[in-house]
Amino acid sequence: MKTIVITGSTRGIGYHLADAFLARGCQVVVSGRTAEAVAQAVADLSARHEAGRVSGHPCDVTCFEEVQALWDAAQARFGTVDVWINNAGIGHAQTDFWDYSPALIQAVVETNVTGAMYGARVALAGMRAQGAGSIYNMEGLGSDGRWVEGLTVYGTTKAALAYLTDSLAREVEGTPIVAGALRPGMVVTDMLLVQYEDRPEDWERAKRVFNILADKPETVTPWMADKVLANEKNGARFKYLSTFQVAWRFLTAPFRKRDLFGQA
């Protein structure tokens, strides 16, 4: 039975990824910034799965000591950490770069980049000590070089994660440790929706594209969990939608009416 630690897993992709791993018989440690959010996530997941396989520990990934404490808590509860997923991240509304506040830039960079680095640092040290393990970064817009207007800070952090993934894979090559990345594509979460705060006209236009390309987290995460559990290849990147699949969705969009948002 594998033990999975997922940062930022009290909601969104992280929460549904925890749910998917539990459905596959794994032990899962969820984490989030507040004890209240972690307790709620643990309660909800325990109601759906065997409670003894679910644990939680609050963790602000921008604090190294808290990331280390998350590893220690997982190891104390389940013995070995088989998979560590750096999922914690925050987004922002689409804004010209010169309008970003210094506080927003700092928050996004510290969470998305520094947090992943802290996670990788802690997990690598722990996995070297225990003899094996796998680390995955949750990449996204910017990781493959794409650019979207108004998302400079977020895209830059995800581009940095791609470099981090490649670097980690090189460093662990030839060892029992695997480093890789997950690219879930366009997923309907708060992080996606926040980009259109106070922009109802832009949202109506964007929603048409999202209904073609996006998916709900409960659709994407079982696929990602299967890929992680089956993978033994160092440096692997798992991309939910291929270029062909994207093209196919656009071609078939007139015949497949998808509504991911209900009346929203």
URZI-V663127 format. One record per pair of residues at least 4 apart in sequence whose C-alpha atoms are under 6 Angstrom apart, sorted by the first residue. I is the first residue (numbers start at 1). J is the second residue. D is the distance in Angstrom with one decimal. If there is no record, write none. Layout:
I/J/D + I/J/D
//
This chain:
1/26/5.5 + 2/26/5.1 + 2/82/5.8 + 3/26/5.9 + 3/27/4.6 + 3/28/5.7 + 3/81/5.2 + 3/82/5.2 + 4/28/4.8 + 4/83/4.8 + 4/84/6.0 + 5/28/5.9 + 5/29/4.8 + 5/84/4.9 + 6/30/5.6 + 6/85/4.8 + 7/31/5.3 + 7/86/5.6 + 7/87/5.2 + 7/88/5.1 + 8/14/5.9 + 8/31/5.6 + 8/32/4.9 + 8/87/5.7 + 8/88/4.0 + 9/14/3.8 + 9/15/4.4 + 9/30/5.3 + 9/31/5.4 + 10/15/5.1 + 10/32/5.7 + 10/38/5.9 + 10/41/5.3 + 11/15/4.6 + 12/189/5.6 + 13/17/5.9 + 13/217/5.3 + 16/218/5.8 + 17/221/5.0 + 20/222/5.1 + 21/26/5.5 + 21/225/5.9 + 22/26/5.0 + 27/53/4.5 + 28/54/5.2 + 29/55/4.7 + 29/56/5.0 + 30/56/4.7 + 31/38/5.8 + 31/56/5.6 + 31/57/5.2 + 31/58/5.1 + 31/59/5.9 + 32/38/5.8 + 32/58/5.1 + 32/59/5.4 + 33/58/5.5 + 33/59/5.1 + 33/60/4.9 + 34/58/5.6 + 35/58/5.2 + 38/56/5.9 + 42/46/5.8 + 46/50/6.0 + 46/51/4.4 + 59/66/5.3 + 61/67/5.7 + 61/115/4.6 + 62/110/5.8 + 62/111/5.6 + 62/115/4.9 + 64/118/5.8 + 68/122/5.9 + 72/76/6.0 + 74/78/6.0 + 75/79/4.5 + 75/80/5.4 + 82/133/4.7 + 83/133/5.8 + 83/134/4.7 + 83/135/5.8 + 84/135/4.9 + 85/135/5.9 + 85/136/4.8 + 85/137/6.0 + 86/116/5.5 + 86/137/4.9 + 87/138/5.2 + 89/111/5.7 + 89/112/4.8 + 90/108/5.9 + 91/191/5.3 + 92/195/5.7 + 93/194/5.5 + 93/195/3.6 + 94/150/4.2 + 94/151/5.4 + 94/195/5.1 + 95/150/4.4 + 96/150/5.1 + 106/110/5.9 + 108/112/5.8 + 109/113/5.4 + 110/114/4.7 + 111/115/4.8 + 113/157/5.8 + 117/121/6.0 + 119/123/6.0 + 120/124/5.8 + 123/127/5.9 + 124/128/6.0 + 127/131/5.7 + 127/132/5.2 + 127/133/5.5 + 132/176/4.9 + 132/177/5.0 + 133/177/5.0 + 134/177/5.6 + 134/178/4.6 + 134/179/5.8 + 135/179/4.8 + 136/179/5.8 + 136/180/4.8 + 136/181/4.8 + 137/181/4.7 + 138/181/5.9 + 138/182/5.0 + 139/143/6.0 + 139/158/5.7 + 139/182/5.8 + 139/183/5.2 + 140/158/5.7 + 140/183/5.7 + 141/155/5.5 + 142/146/5.2 + 142/155/4.2 + 142/158/5.2 + 142/159/4.8 + 143/158/5.0 + 143/159/4.1 + 143/162/5.3 + 151/155/5.9 + 152/156/5.9 + 165/180/6.0 + 169/179/5.0 + 169/235/5.0 + 172/177/6.0 + 178/234/4.6 + 179/234/5.5 + 179/235/5.5 + 180/235/4.7 + 180/236/4.9 + 180/237/5.7 + 181/237/4.7 + 182/237/5.8 + 182/238/5.0 + 183/238/5.9 + 183/239/4.6 + 184/240/5.2 + 185/240/6.0 + 186/214/4.6 + 187/214/5.2 + 187/215/5.0 + 187/216/5.6 + 187/217/6.0 + 188/216/5.2 + 190/194/5.9 + 196/203/5.8 + 203/207/5.8 + 210/214/4.8 + 211/258/5.6 + 211/259/5.8 + 211/260/6.0 + 217/221/5.9 + 227/231/5.9 + 241/245/5.8 + 249/253/5.7
//
